[in-house]
C-alpha cells in the first residue's frame, strides 16, 4: 500500500493502523499530531483508524530542547519524515 507522508510516497504492508504507522516510523505518540486526508485525527482514535492505499498524511511532532533565548519558545514544531 502506498501512503503519501509529508509529501513523499512511502510503501507499507496492508493492513496498517495509524498507531502502528507511528510506531513503525519510530515516533513517540505523545509528541505527534496527525492529519489524515486533511482531517486531524485525535490520538485516542489512532488504533481504530485503518490506513488505505493513497491516503495522504501530514505528521508533525513536538521537539523540545534547551538553549533558546529567554524571549523565544522553549520548543519547536517540526514536520519530519523518518
N, C-alpha and C positions, 0 to 999 in steps of 0.2 A: 504494500500500500504506500502511495506517495503522499506525504504531507508537506505543506509549504510552511516553514517555520522561520519567522522573521525575514521573509523574503527569499528564502533559499529552499529548494526542493530537497527532501530527505526521504529515504525509504525505510519502512518498518514492517515487521510481521503483523498480520491481522490475526485475531482481534487485539486491540490495544486500548486501554482506558487512558484517560487524561492523567490520572495519578501515576500509572505505570510509565507513561512517556516522561513525566517529570523525573521519576526515579532513573530511567534509562539515560537521561541527559545529565544525571549527576547533580541536579539542583536540589536545594533544601526547600521543601514545600512551604515552610513558614515564611520564606523570604521571596516568594514568587507571586506574580499576578499573571493571569492568562486570559487572553481574548481569543475566542474561537469563532471564526466566521463573523467577526465584527461585534460579537457579544461577549461581555465579561462573564466568566464562569466562576461562581462562588466556590471557594475551596472545598466546602462540605459536599459539593456535587461532583467533584473530580472523579471519584471512584465509580460513579454510575454513568459517566459520560463515555460512550464508546466512540472513538475516532473513526472517520470514514475516509476512504481514498479521495484525495483532492481537498481535504479540509485545509483552511488557512488559519494559522495560529500566530499570535504575537505574544512572546513570553518576555516579561520584564521582571527583573529581580532586584531586590534592595541589596546594596553593597555598603557595609559600614566601614568605618575606618577613622583614623586619627590624623592629626597633622593639618587640619583645616584651620584657617584663620578664625578668630572669635566671632566675626560677623558673618560667617558662611554656614551652610548646612553641615551637620555632622555626618551626613550620609548622602549617597547618590543613588539615583535610579539608573540602572544600566540595562540596556537591551542587549542580550548576548545569545549567541548560538554556540553551544559547546559541541 
